[in-house]
Amino acid sequence: MSRIAIKDASFPAPFASKLEYNSPVHGNWNIVHTGMQVPESIQIYVCAENCMRGVVLTAAEMNASDRFSYVIVEQKDVLYSNLDDLTIEGVTDVLNKRGDHPKAVLLFTVCLHHFLGSDLKYIYRKLEERFPDICFIRCYMDPIMQKHSLTPDQKLRKAMYDMLPVCEAEEKSVSVFGSDFALNESSDIKRLLKRYGYTVRELPACNTWQELLEMSKGRLFINCYPAGKYGMEAQARRLGREHLYMPGSFSYEEIERQLKQLTDALGLSELTNDEAGREKAYRSKKSDPGDTDCHRLSIPSKTTGTGKAASDTWFPCESSLSGQYQPGRERGVLLA
């Protein structure tokens, strides 16, 4: 077991990078939650039982077991079988036993496929030949790679959009990539875009496979969640779209700067009078030391537990937060 005195801990890696244990109930969203956002799809995992324990519990917790299947790899399969053939035949068996064919299959290969040198291109080619009506999405559950490459989460948030078709952009359309939840209707981004008549498309709001495919029509691609940045940039390059990275921020000036980037990218003149008036009013209140409502805490929504990576949540507090946390008042809560 790795042990280090707190006085000797150093940022950003206080512990030596060795064998690590990942609890199946460590909380927060994982690749199962994220992948389930793809409408009219199922997930198939090809892995050993030890790796399966966490993801199968997540599917059960979500009441989504009907969209979750697996192919168990045993020791004898590793020693005496061909993992490529096992993957192909196992997935084929799962799909043949279903009463219907989904629009897409998120197929998760794992560390064993790396260790044994599996030919993933061959695996997917064979499956696409057998099931031409199904889109096979290349997904990974390979944490051994994340310290030297992209994490499974980052790769998944790209793969979920790999099927978007090349098409002409709609002039008044923006697509938001990589978030777990749809933008709040009161977020700055959504209010600004809707005020100018833009259609906002985002995966968590898609109910059908066709709605997901229409995300490629966005004139501008936006990402607000760090893990989705790589995927958004990759799709923007592939589809020839402008893109903006607009993560949550504690800085009021940073939020202002991001909104200016958005208006510039879309050719909008400036923030609306409503937005500018709110900025001016806030700054005026901030300069008044007797106004207790002016002290505000900005919490990126991902840290609040809502998972809404789209906008910050502002809580007016009774005094500045120099000491212990003080709860915000219910009145005047503003979602920025």
N, C-alpha and C positions, 0 to 999 in steps of 0.2 A: 504494500500500500504506500502511495506517495504521501509524504508528510513534510510540511514546511512551516516554520514559525512565521507569524504574521509580520514580524519586523523584517523578515527576509523576503517577503513576497514582493514581486515587481510586476508592473504593468507591461504588456497586456497578457502575459502568460505566467502566472505565479507558480504553476505546477509543471513538472517535466511531462512531456508528451509521450505517454506510454499506453499500456492497455487500459481502456476505459469501459465502464459499465453504463449502459443506457437503460434506465428504468422504463418499463412498459407503461407506466402511469405518471410520466414526468410532466404532464399537463401541456397547455398551449396547443396551437394547431400543428399538425404534422402533414406529411405528404398525402395521407388519405383524405383529410379534410379539404386540402387544397384541390386535389384531383377531382373530388366529387362535385366541384363547381361546373365541370363540363357537362352540359345537358345531354340527355339521351345517350349516356355512356356507362360503361362498367369498368372495373379495375380487376386485373389478374396479376397476381404475384407468383413468381417462380423462385422459391427459396426454401431453406431448411426451417424446421419448426421453431428453432430458437429465434430466428429473425421474424417469423410470422406472428409471434405472440403479441407484439405491440400493435401492428396494423390491423389484425383481426379484432382486437378489442376496440379499436377506434371505430371500425365499421359497425360493430354492435352498439357502441355508445351513440352513434349517429342514427340508429335504426335504419341503416343502409346495407344490411347484409345481403339483400337481394341484388345489389349492384357490386358485390365483392366476391371474387373467386380466387382460388389458389391452386398451385401445383407444388406438392411437397417434394423436395430433393432429399433423399436419404443417403447414408454413407455408401451403400452398395452402388448407388447411381454414380457417385463421384468416382469410385474405384473401378467399376466394371462397365459402365454405360457411357453413352455420348450425350453430354449435356445439351448440345444443340438439338439433337433428335428428341430428347426428353422434353425440352421446351416446346418444340413444334407440335409434338403429339399430345402433350398435356393441354396446351391451349386449344388445340383442335377438339379434344374430347370435351372440354368445358363448353365450348361454343355449340357443339353438336347436341349437347344435352339440354341446352336452353330452348325454351319454346319460341324465342324470337332472336333476331340478330340486332344488336344495338348499332347506333350510328358510328360509335367509336369504342375502341378498347384501349385503355391505358395499360400497357403491358410493362410491368416493372421487372427488369432483370437486376441481379444483385452482385455482390462481391465475388461469389463463386464463378460467375461468368468471366470476370477478369482473371481470376486465378487460373482457370482452366483454358483460357484463350479462346473462348467461344466466338464464333463468327456471327456477330449480330446482324450484319447486312444479309447474310444467308438466311438467318432465322426469319427476319421480317419479310424478305422476298418470298419465301415459301408460304408464309401465312397469308400474305396479300394475294398470292396466286389461288389459294384455297378459298379465301373469303373476299372476293373483289368488292363486295358491297360494304365492307367494314373499313373504317379508317383506323389503322394501328398507330397509336401515339407512343413514341420512344421515350420511356420513363426509366428512372434508375433509383434503386435503393442500395447505394454503394458508398456508405460513409467512409470507407478506407481511402477514397479519392479526395475527400473534401479539404484535406490539409495541403494538398498540392494542386488542386484544381477547383472547379466549381462544386458547390454543395448539391445534394440531391434536390433540395428545395429550389435553388436557382435554376437548375436544369429543367425541373418540372414546369416552372413558371415561364419558360421559353417554349417547351414542347407543347403546352396546351394551346398555343397559337400557331403552331407550325402548319396547320391545315388551312389557315386563312388564304383565300385565293388572291392572286394578282388581279387588280381591277382599278378602274378610274376612281379617284377620290371625289367624294361629295364636298362641295364648296363649304357648306355650313354643317360640318360633322366633325366631331372630336371623339377619339376612342381612348379609354383609360385602361391601362394594362397592369397586371401584376398584383392587384390588391385582393384581400380576402373578402372585403365587404364593399358594397356600392357606396359611392359618394353620398354623404348626407345632403338632403335637399337644401339645407341651410348653409352648406359649405361655400366659401368664397368662390371656388372654382365653378361650381355648378350654378350658383346664382348669376355670376358674371356671364357665363356662356349662354344660359337660358334667356337672359335679358337681351342678348343680341340675336336670339333666334337660332342658336346652334342645337343640334341633336347630339346628346352625349350617350355613347354606347360603352358598356363595361360588362365583363363576364359575369359577375355576381347577379346582374339584373337580367341575364339571358335565360329564357325558359325553354327555348328550342335550339336544336343544332343549327338551324338556318339563321337564327338571330346571332349566334356566335360567329358564323361565317361573315355576316354583314359588318363585323367590327373592322374588317379590312378597308371599308369605305371611308374611314376617318381621314380627314385632311391632315390632322395633327395627332400624334400619339403622345400620351402623357403617362408618366409613372410617378406614384407617390410613396411606394413602399420599397425600401432598399433592396430586398431580395428579388424584386421583380425588375430591377433596372437593366440587368444583363439581357433578359428576355425581350424587354421592350425595345432596346437598342438594336438587337439582332433582327427583330421583325421590321423595324423602321428601315434598316438597311436593305433587307430583302424586298420590301414592298415599295421602297423609294418614297418614304414619308419623312417630314420634319418631326422632331421629337423633343420633348422637354422632360427633365427630371425635376420634380417638385416635391421633395420630402417634407415631412412635418418639421417644424422649427420652433425653438424657444424665442427666437429673435423677431421682434415686431418688424424691424427693418428688413430682415430676410424675407418675411412674408410679403411685404410691400414689393421687394425686388422681384420675387417670383411672379406676382400678379402682373408686374410691368413686363416681364419676359413673355407672359401669356398674351397680353394685349398686343405686344410688338409682333409676335409670331403670327397672329391672326390678322394683323393689319388694322387693329382697332386703335382709335386715336389715343385714348387714355382711360383711366378709371372713371367710372360714371360719377355724376354729381353726388349720388347717394353714397358711394364708396368714399369719395374724397371728403364729404361732409362728416362721415363717421370717423375718418382718420383725424380730421381737425378737432372734432369734439373730444376724442380720446386724449389727444396731446394736450388740449386745454385743461382737461380734468387732471391729467398726470402732473401738471405744473402746480396744482393747488394742493399744498401739504395738508390742508384741513379736510380734504375730500377722501374719506376712507374707501369709497367705491372704486377709486382709481387704481388700487393695487390689484393686479390681475396675474393669475398663474396660467401659463400656457403649457398644456400637457399633450405631447404627441399622442394621438388616440390609440396607437398600438400599445403604449405603456399603461393605458387606463384599463385594459382588459376588454375593450369593446372590439378591438381588431379593426376599427374603421380607420385605415391608414390614410384616408383621403384628406382629412382636415384636422386642425388642432381644436381643442376644446378649451374655452376660456372660462375661468371661474372667478367672478369678483369676490374678493376676500375682505374680511373686516380689518385687516392690517397686513403689512408686508410680511412675507414668510421668512423672516430672518431666524426664527426659532422653530418651535414645533408647528406641525401642520394645523391649519385652522380651516374648518369646513366652509365652503362657499355658501352664500345665501341663495335661496331658491329664486328670489326675484332677480331679474336682470341678467340671468345666465345667457351668454351669447356664444353661439357656435360660429367661429370665424372660418 
